[in-house]
């Protein structure tokens, strides 16, 4: 297995992975257009040419980024794919000079293993008024906000 930056040929696989979880209400759905426009944010984990998982690091502000759209094929869950993707996103955040990385998630135990700490969603004003306002769950979001201080 290896983690690499996503390329255009990965868009359909990323779309399929994310929207499988979106049907279950676990992730926000993403359009093909959105994935194409944000392809540079995405990382994928592949094995022998098969995309096993994806994740995006999206810069929100000068010192803040969000990890989003973490999706792993169900038949390879708990095999380290998600962890590899998160570790690579955090490394990229460090390389970019990002000081804080946040997630909105139901997987608090998973992100807790990376030392993310729970915070109030209201502490993320840029996020709330950016993408969240268009979400079907807004303003009654039941996801948990978590944040990590990135060590230089």
ChimeraX commands (.cxc) that place a marker at each C-alpha (Angstrom):
marker #1 position 0.00,0.00,0.00 radius 0.5
marker #1 position 1.17,3.50,-0.73 radius 0.5
marker #1 position -0.24,6.98,-0.18 radius 0.5
marker #1 position 0.13,9.53,-2.96 radius 0.5
marker #1 position -1.39,12.78,-4.16 radius 0.5
marker #1 position -4.58,12.19,-6.12 radius 0.5
marker #1 position -4.60,12.76,-9.87 radius 0.5
marker #1 position -7.46,13.31,-12.28 radius 0.5
marker #1 position -7.82,9.62,-13.12 radius 0.5
marker #1 position -8.68,9.02,-9.43 radius 0.5
marker #1 position -11.72,11.31,-9.38 radius 0.5
marker #1 position -14.33,8.63,-10.15 radius 0.5
marker #1 position -12.97,6.30,-7.45 radius 0.5
marker #1 position -12.87,9.16,-4.91 radius 0.5
marker #1 position -16.44,10.14,-5.86 radius 0.5
marker #1 position -17.67,6.55,-5.41 radius 0.5
marker #1 position -15.93,6.08,-2.05 radius 0.5
marker #1 position -17.14,9.34,-0.54 radius 0.5
marker #1 position -20.70,8.99,-1.75 radius 0.5
marker #1 position -21.03,5.43,-0.42 radius 0.5
marker #1 position -20.57,6.88,3.05 radius 0.5
marker #1 position -22.71,9.92,2.21 radius 0.5
marker #1 position -25.67,7.59,1.52 radius 0.5
marker #1 position -25.32,6.42,5.14 radius 0.5
marker #1 position -25.17,10.00,6.45 radius 0.5
marker #1 position -21.57,9.57,7.60 radius 0.5
marker #1 position -19.94,11.98,5.12 radius 0.5
marker #1 position -21.15,14.96,3.15 radius 0.5
marker #1 position -21.81,14.04,-0.47 radius 0.5
marker #1 position -19.38,15.43,-3.02 radius 0.5
marker #1 position -20.14,16.13,-6.66 radius 0.5
marker #1 position -17.74,15.19,-9.42 radius 0.5
marker #1 position -17.34,18.91,-10.05 radius 0.5
marker #1 position -16.33,19.54,-6.44 radius 0.5
marker #1 position -13.77,16.73,-6.51 radius 0.5
marker #1 position -12.27,17.94,-9.80 radius 0.5
marker #1 position -12.06,21.51,-8.44 radius 0.5
marker #1 position -10.39,20.32,-5.23 radius 0.5
marker #1 position -8.29,17.43,-6.57 radius 0.5
marker #1 position -5.12,19.06,-5.25 radius 0.5
marker #1 position -6.47,18.70,-1.69 radius 0.5
marker #1 position -6.83,14.92,-2.00 radius 0.5
marker #1 position -4.58,12.04,-1.11 radius 0.5
marker #1 position -5.31,8.43,-2.02 radius 0.5
marker #1 position -4.05,5.12,-0.72 radius 0.5
marker #1 position -3.62,2.50,-3.38 radius 0.5
marker #1 position -2.51,-1.09,-3.71 radius 0.5
marker #1 position -1.64,-2.49,-7.12 radius 0.5
marker #1 position -3.54,0.33,-8.83 radius 0.5
marker #1 position -6.70,-0.06,-6.72 radius 0.5
marker #1 position -7.80,2.96,-4.70 radius 0.5
marker #1 position -8.44,1.77,-1.15 radius 0.5
marker #1 position -9.12,5.13,0.48 radius 0.5
marker #1 position -9.04,8.88,0.14 radius 0.5
marker #1 position -8.76,11.95,2.31 radius 0.5
marker #1 position -8.42,15.70,1.74 radius 0.5
marker #1 position -6.52,18.44,3.51 radius 0.5
marker #1 position -8.26,21.72,2.76 radius 0.5
marker #1 position -6.63,25.01,3.76 radius 0.5
marker #1 position -9.25,27.24,5.38 radius 0.5
marker #1 position -7.21,30.18,6.61 radius 0.5
marker #1 position -3.60,31.24,7.12 radius 0.5
marker #1 position -3.12,28.96,10.12 radius 0.5
marker #1 position -6.05,26.55,9.81 radius 0.5
marker #1 position -6.85,23.52,7.65 radius 0.5
marker #1 position -9.53,20.85,7.67 radius 0.5
marker #1 position -9.18,17.14,7.11 radius 0.5
marker #1 position -12.28,16.02,5.26 radius 0.5
marker #1 position -13.74,13.32,3.08 radius 0.5
marker #1 position -11.84,10.47,4.75 radius 0.5
marker #1 position -13.25,7.33,3.19 radius 0.5
marker #1 position -11.86,3.79,3.16 radius 0.5
marker #1 position -13.21,0.82,1.21 radius 0.5
marker #1 position -15.24,-1.23,3.64 radius 0.5
marker #1 position -13.40,-4.48,2.90 radius 0.5
marker #1 position -10.07,-2.93,4.00 radius 0.5
marker #1 position -11.24,-0.99,7.05 radius 0.5
marker #1 position -9.06,-1.48,10.14 radius 0.5
marker #1 position -6.04,-2.28,7.96 radius 0.5
marker #1 position -4.24,1.03,8.51 radius 0.5
marker #1 position -5.44,2.80,5.35 radius 0.5
marker #1 position -7.22,5.59,7.22 radius 0.5
marker #1 position -4.27,6.12,9.55 radius 0.5
marker #1 position -1.84,6.32,6.63 radius 0.5
marker #1 position -4.01,8.96,4.97 radius 0.5
marker #1 position -4.37,11.04,8.15 radius 0.5
marker #1 position -0.63,10.86,8.82 radius 0.5
marker #1 position 0.10,12.10,5.30 radius 0.5
marker #1 position -2.38,14.97,5.61 radius 0.5
marker #1 position -0.83,16.00,8.92 radius 0.5
marker #1 position 2.63,15.87,7.37 radius 0.5
marker #1 position 1.44,18.10,4.54 radius 0.5
marker #1 position -0.09,20.53,7.05 radius 0.5
marker #1 position 3.27,20.72,8.79 radius 0.5
marker #1 position 5.07,21.29,5.48 radius 0.5
marker #1 position 2.65,24.12,4.63 radius 0.5
marker #1 position 3.14,25.78,8.02 radius 0.5
marker #1 position -0.43,25.13,9.18 radius 0.5
marker #1 position -0.71,25.54,12.95 radius 0.5
marker #1 position -4.10,23.88,13.53 radius 0.5
marker #1 position -5.99,21.12,11.75 radius 0.5
marker #1 position -9.62,20.34,12.52 radius 0.5
marker #1 position -12.20,17.74,11.59 radius 0.5
marker #1 position -15.95,17.43,11.90 radius 0.5
marker #1 position -16.50,13.76,12.58 radius 0.5
marker #1 position -18.40,10.92,14.19 radius 0.5
marker #1 position -15.12,8.96,14.58 radius 0.5
marker #1 position -13.89,10.70,17.74 radius 0.5
marker #1 position -11.96,7.68,19.01 radius 0.5
marker #1 position -10.10,7.35,15.69 radius 0.5
marker #1 position -9.07,11.01,15.58 radius 0.5
marker #1 position -8.31,10.95,19.29 radius 0.5
marker #1 position -5.50,8.49,18.53 radius 0.5
marker #1 position -3.82,11.33,16.62 radius 0.5
marker #1 position -4.27,13.65,19.62 radius 0.5
marker #1 position -7.19,15.62,18.18 radius 0.5
marker #1 position -9.19,17.20,21.02 radius 0.5
marker #1 position -12.90,17.96,21.05 radius 0.5
marker #1 position -13.90,21.64,20.76 radius 0.5
marker #1 position -17.14,23.54,20.28 radius 0.5
marker #1 position -18.13,23.98,16.64 radius 0.5
marker #1 position -18.61,27.67,17.34 radius 0.5
marker #1 position -14.82,27.95,17.67 radius 0.5
marker #1 position -14.63,27.38,13.89 radius 0.5
marker #1 position -16.39,30.42,12.40 radius 0.5
marker #1 position -14.77,30.19,8.98 radius 0.5
marker #1 position -15.96,26.60,8.62 radius 0.5
marker #1 position -19.48,27.19,9.89 radius 0.5
marker #1 position -20.16,29.98,7.42 radius 0.5
marker #1 position -18.28,28.34,4.57 radius 0.5
marker #1 position -19.42,24.86,3.68 radius 0.5
marker #1 position -21.62,24.00,6.67 radius 0.5
marker #1 position -24.30,26.55,5.87 radius 0.5
marker #1 position -25.13,24.51,2.74 radius 0.5
marker #1 position -25.36,21.20,4.60 radius 0.5
marker #1 position -28.75,19.53,5.12 radius 0.5
marker #1 position -27.86,19.09,8.81 radius 0.5
marker #1 position -27.20,22.81,9.37 radius 0.5
marker #1 position -27.79,24.26,11.94 radius 0.5
marker #1 position -28.50,21.00,13.81 radius 0.5
marker #1 position -25.21,19.26,13.06 radius 0.5
marker #1 position -24.51,16.22,15.20 radius 0.5
marker #1 position -20.87,15.84,14.15 radius 0.5
marker #1 position -18.15,16.51,16.71 radius 0.5
marker #1 position -15.55,19.22,16.08 radius 0.5
marker #1 position -12.00,18.22,16.94 radius 0.5
marker #1 position -8.75,20.12,16.55 radius 0.5
marker #1 position -5.04,19.35,16.62 radius 0.5
marker #1 position -2.21,21.81,17.23 radius 0.5
marker #1 position 0.42,20.93,14.62 radius 0.5
marker #1 position 3.91,20.78,16.07 radius 0.5
marker #1 position 6.59,22.41,13.93 radius 0.5
marker link #1:1,2 radius 0.2
marker link #1:2,3 radius 0.2
marker link #1:3,4 radius 0.2
marker link #1:4,5 radius 0.2
marker link #1:5,6 radius 0.2
marker link #1:6,7 radius 0.2
marker link #1:7,8 radius 0.2
marker link #1:8,9 radius 0.2
marker link #1:9,10 radius 0.2
marker link #1:10,11 radius 0.2
marker link #1:11,12 radius 0.2
marker link #1:12,13 radius 0.2
marker link #1:13,14 radius 0.2
marker link #1:14,15 radius 0.2
marker link #1:15,16 radius 0.2
marker link #1:16,17 radius 0.2
marker link #1:17,18 radius 0.2
marker link #1:18,19 radius 0.2
marker link #1:19,20 radius 0.2
marker link #1:20,21 radius 0.2
marker link #1:21,22 radius 0.2
marker link #1:22,23 radius 0.2
marker link #1:23,24 radius 0.2
marker link #1:24,25 radius 0.2
marker link #1:25,26 radius 0.2
marker link #1:26,27 radius 0.2
marker link #1:27,28 radius 0.2
marker link #1:28,29 radius 0.2
marker link #1:29,30 radius 0.2
marker link #1:30,31 radius 0.2
marker link #1:31,32 radius 0.2
marker link #1:32,33 radius 0.2
marker link #1:33,34 radius 0.2
marker link #1:34,35 radius 0.2
marker link #1:35,36 radius 0.2
marker link #1:36,37 radius 0.2
marker link #1:37,38 radius 0.2
marker link #1:38,39 radius 0.2
marker link #1:39,40 radius 0.2
marker link #1:40,41 radius 0.2
marker link #1:41,42 radius 0.2
marker link #1:42,43 radius 0.2
marker link #1:43,44 radius 0.2
marker link #1:44,45 radius 0.2
marker link #1:45,46 radius 0.2
marker link #1:46,47 radius 0.2
marker link #1:47,48 radius 0.2
marker link #1:48,49 radius 0.2
marker link #1:49,50 radius 0.2
marker link #1:50,51 radius 0.2
marker link #1:51,52 radius 0.2
marker link #1:52,53 radius 0.2
marker link #1:53,54 radius 0.2
marker link #1:54,55 radius 0.2
marker link #1:55,56 radius 0.2
marker link #1:56,57 radius 0.2
marker link #1:57,58 radius 0.2
marker link #1:58,59 radius 0.2
marker link #1:59,60 radius 0.2
marker link #1:60,61 radius 0.2
marker link #1:61,62 radius 0.2
marker link #1:62,63 radius 0.2
marker link #1:63,64 radius 0.2
marker link #1:64,65 radius 0.2
marker link #1:65,66 radius 0.2
marker link #1:66,67 radius 0.2
marker link #1:67,68 radius 0.2
marker link #1:68,69 radius 0.2
marker link #1:69,70 radius 0.2
marker link #1:70,71 radius 0.2
marker link #1:71,72 radius 0.2
marker link #1:72,73 radius 0.2
marker link #1:73,74 radius 0.2
marker link #1:74,75 radius 0.2
marker link #1:75,76 radius 0.2
marker link #1:76,77 radius 0.2
marker link #1:77,78 radius 0.2
marker link #1:78,79 radius 0.2
marker link #1:79,80 radius 0.2
marker link #1:80,81 radius 0.2
marker link #1:81,82 radius 0.2
marker link #1:82,83 radius 0.2
marker link #1:83,84 radius 0.2
marker link #1:84,85 radius 0.2
marker link #1:85,86 radius 0.2
marker link #1:86,87 radius 0.2
marker link #1:87,88 radius 0.2
marker link #1:88,89 radius 0.2
marker link #1:89,90 radius 0.2
marker link #1:90,91 radius 0.2
marker link #1:91,92 radius 0.2
marker link #1:92,93 radius 0.2
marker link #1:93,94 radius 0.2
marker link #1:94,95 radius 0.2
marker link #1:95,96 radius 0.2
marker link #1:96,97 radius 0.2
marker link #1:97,98 radius 0.2
marker link #1:98,99 radius 0.2
marker link #1:99,100 radius 0.2
marker link #1:100,101 radius 0.2
marker link #1:101,102 radius 0.2
marker link #1:102,103 radius 0.2
marker link #1:103,104 radius 0.2
marker link #1:104,105 radius 0.2
marker link #1:105,106 radius 0.2
marker link #1:106,107 radius 0.2
marker link #1:107,108 radius 0.2
marker link #1:108,109 radius 0.2
marker link #1:109,110 radius 0.2
marker link #1:110,111 radius 0.2
marker link #1:111,112 radius 0.2
marker link #1:112,113 radius 0.2
marker link #1:113,114 radius 0.2
marker link #1:114,115 radius 0.2
marker link #1:115,116 radius 0.2
marker link #1:116,117 radius 0.2
marker link #1:117,118 radius 0.2
marker link #1:118,119 radius 0.2
marker link #1:119,120 radius 0.2
marker link #1:120,121 radius 0.2
marker link #1:121,122 radius 0.2
marker link #1:122,123 radius 0.2
marker link #1:123,124 radius 0.2
marker link #1:124,125 radius 0.2
marker link #1:125,126 radius 0.2
marker link #1:126,127 radius 0.2
marker link #1:127,128 radius 0.2
marker link #1:128,129 radius 0.2
marker link #1:129,130 radius 0.2
marker link #1:130,131 radius 0.2
marker link #1:131,132 radius 0.2
marker link #1:132,133 radius 0.2
marker link #1:133,134 radius 0.2
marker link #1:134,135 radius 0.2
marker link #1:135,136 radius 0.2
marker link #1:136,137 radius 0.2
marker link #1:137,138 radius 0.2
marker link #1:138,139 radius 0.2
marker link #1:139,140 radius 0.2
marker link #1:140,141 radius 0.2
marker link #1:141,142 radius 0.2
marker link #1:142,143 radius 0.2
marker link #1:143,144 radius 0.2
marker link #1:144,145 radius 0.2
marker link #1:145,146 radius 0.2
marker link #1:146,147 radius 0.2
marker link #1:147,148 radius 0.2
marker link #1:148,149 radius 0.2
marker link #1:149,150 radius 0.2
marker link #1:150,151 radius 0.2
marker link #1:151,152 radius 0.2
view
